[in-house]
Amino acid sequence: MFGWTGTILRVDLTERTFRKETFGEEFAHKWVGGRGFALKTLWDELEPGVDPLGPKNKFIVALGPIAGIPAPNTGKTVVAAKSPLTGGYGDGNLGTQVTEQLRKAGYDMLIVEGAASEPTLLYIEDDKVEFLPAAEVWGKGTYATNDWIYARYGRKVGVLNIGQGGENLNLYSTVRSLEGRSGGRPGMGAVMGSKKLKAIVVKGSKPIPQADPKTMKKLGAADLRTVHEMDKKSGWSKQSTTGILAWCNEVAALPVRNMRKTRHSDAWKIDGERLDAARVATYGCPTCTMHCGIAVHDREGRESELDYENIGMLGSNLEVFELDQVGSLNYLCDDYGLDTISAGGVLGFYADAIDRGHIAGDFRFGDGEGAKELLRLAALREGDLGNLLADGTMRMARKIGRGSEAYAMHVKGLEVSAYNCKLCPGMALSFGTSPIGAHHKEAWVITFELNQTVRDSYGRDKAQKVIELQRIRGGLFEYIIACRFPWVELGWQLEHYPIYFNTITGLNWTLDDFWKVGDRIYSLMKFFWLREMPDWNRKMDYPPMVWFDPANADADGPIAGKILDLEKYDGLLDHYYDLRGWDKRGIPTRKTAAALDLEDEARQAEAFGRLED
Amino acid sequence: MKVTVKMIGSFVYATGFSERIFDLAPGTTTDELLEIVEIEKSRPMIVARNGQAVVQGEKLEDGDRVVIAPIFSGGQAAGPH
């Protein structure tokens, strides 16, 4: 078998033991890697209803066949576990040297079980695994932890670590790497923290098994150059992802004031032009030639690496329109190891609840200094307020009550990313049907929707497009694994990926083969939800209710007086379910399961809820 | 007639301006505007007029705000299998 090492490293933190396990072609071809490997492993090995923050949950680091190969943007790693934020399957990806190093150490997946009794650093070097004390950096942020690791092991090792957010079980804490990279929005940092696992350090020296390494080396080098040239020609890296901020503001899709508003006259102060002008450095992931991380000096003079999502959620969504102050909030999130999108959503929801008189407090929109203190409380779980903020908007709304659930901007517990969908039904469907909760990484349909369809329409074409994008973004890129940016931002053709995959594995797959794997993964994620939540219903695939509230419609601008229609959204959801072969609840039918080779999983799922034929 | 044109992302650098008011002949279309601001028509883009996507050849009116953005939507759509 080429393309996979065929080896899994299983580590037990409770017993301080490890062992290697092998897998064969059937598993490799059916689940491919990354999200596919992680999901199938968690499905097979987790007890239903397991405490996500208990020792029986498993923390997984999963790689795919092209991960770590020198080719466009293959430096990504998937981290996964049952999510403490949503209760379903949770994962995320991040650029890290772990990708290459773990594969060179000889593994396609790391499964971490149990929990350590004291803060631990897991050190992996080829066949060697060590459980080392990390008390010295327990309580420290990710930057100091990273420095401490680099001082001991050099800068070439792969590092995953957590900050105080993960240690204190903040439910939207992330896993961090390379000082500027984060992944695992649905609380993957908290899962590491619950296991007292402060960091994972990986070093490898073996070749990654490939069917035709010479061809791949030549092809990868040429394509890296081409992507770089495409980037230079297009000028994309001048603003990277932040070019979208000004556009969202123009078309009334910007998150402002906990998404109560879609535009703001001060948005220009934090847009891509201002970011480019304030740039002090540019960063990227390994094997990337179109770097997206634009660093600015924050208000305290520290380097803070910004992109659209964190400016949107920590900036406009909080009505903080000073770029250096947004930089400070982002820096704190990165250092504490908190997800910037969810953190912005949580603080926005808190300010909104105060504004509406549903909870007492003195935090207001626009209060950047206040936001810094709230991030500290949330990361440390300090006091009642810290605990409230650390649990995310879904749980906050349950505690606050008074109808606040309607404006708690989340789906399935995961906070909505930085697109305000008051009149973007397709993007609302994308958020609603995202299997890990509201995340733009699954299907970013908003530009298609606003440019190539009638914006205020709910036709089957939009459902079809969401599924197409989910197959690419939530599917292909999450399991082979690679970054989607060359494709989504520069127009790098998808056909390149089967070529890489086939050159590495010696197989002869087409894009259709990949779509089937993606559909299999999405269907199993739905079975995972059914198993964890037998009373699952289609409302779990609804976006926040405030997007359907006529009282929340914009008073002026491009979408004045308009808002999403719940009855029509239900129709759009029906289209989506029908195209996927799922029933009216959004659960795969037996027929669909059979077509996707999920008969065994379907039988297991039937123990928790009825499946339709 | 006066039309405000706002450039997004990399088009700011391609055209040399971020936002500018143009004095245009009545009846000027969005396609003609693209020639005036010197953006290659072959470049994938999204053009919005007063916050709404335009149809090809749409006529502009006095006071319009036109936003021109490089497309951010991927290399190729996947067909259903």
Contacts between the chains, C-beta under 8 A, distances in Angstrom:
chain1	res1	chain2	res2	distance
A	234	B	10	5.7
A	234	B	70	6.8
A	235	B	9	7.6
A	235	B	10	3.2
A	235	B	13	5.1
A	235	B	14	6.4
A	236	B	9	7.4
A	236	B	10	5.7
A	236	B	70	7.6
A	238	B	9	7.5
A	238	B	10	5.7
A	238	B	12	7.9
A	238	B	13	5.8
A	239	B	9	5.2
A	239	B	10	6.9
A	239	B	12	8.0
A	243	B	8	5.7
A	243	B	9	2.7
A	243	B	10	6.8
A	243	B	69	7.3
A	243	B	70	7.2
A	243	B	72	7.3
A	244	B	8	8.0
A	244	B	9	7.5
A	244	B	72	5.9
A	246	B	6	7.3
A	246	B	8	5.3
A	246	B	9	7.6
A	247	B	8	4.9
A	247	B	9	7.5
A	247	B	46	7.5
A	247	B	67	6.8
A	247	B	69	4.8
A	247	B	72	7.9
A	250	B	6	6.4
A	250	B	8	7.6
A	250	B	48	6.3
A	250	B	51	6.1
A	250	B	65	7.7
A	250	B	67	4.4
A	251	B	48	5.7
A	251	B	51	5.1
A	251	B	52	7.8
A	251	B	67	7.3
A	252	B	51	5.7
A	272	B	9	6.1
A	273	B	12	6.1
A	273	B	18	6.0
A	444	B	73	7.6
A	447	B	46	6.3
A	447	B	71	6.4
A	447	B	72	5.2
A	447	B	73	4.1
A	448	B	73	5.3
A	450	B	46	7.2
A	450	B	48	7.5
A	450	B	53	5.6
A	451	B	46	4.6
A	451	B	53	5.0
A	451	B	71	7.2
A	451	B	73	7.4
A	452	B	53	7.8
A	455	B	52	7.1
A	455	B	53	7.3
A	464	B	80	6.9
A	465	B	77	7.4
A	467	B	80	7.8
A	468	B	77	5.6
A	468	B	78	4.5
A	468	B	79	7.7
A	468	B	80	7.4
A	469	B	74	7.4
A	469	B	78	7.9
A	471	B	78	5.3
A	472	B	74	7.1
A	472	B	78	5.5
A	484	B	74	7.9
A	486	B	75	7.9
A	487	B	74	5.6
A	487	B	75	4.6
A	487	B	76	7.8
A	488	B	72	6.8
A	488	B	73	7.0
A	488	B	74	4.6
A	488	B	75	7.4
A	489	B	72	6.3
A	490	B	75	7.4
A	491	B	44	6.8
A	491	B	74	7.5
A	491	B	75	4.3
A	491	B	76	7.9
A	492	B	75	5.3
A	493	B	75	5.0
A	493	B	76	5.7
A	494	B	75	6.0
A	494	B	76	5.2
A	494	B	78	6.9
A	495	B	76	7.8
A	511	B	78	6.4
A	512	B	81	4.2
A	515	B	78	6.3
A	515	B	80	7.9
A	515	B	81	4.6
A	516	B	81	6.4
A	557	B	51	6.3
A	558	B	50	6.2
A	558	B	51	2.4
A	558	B	52	5.8
A	559	B	51	7.2
A	579	B	80	7.9
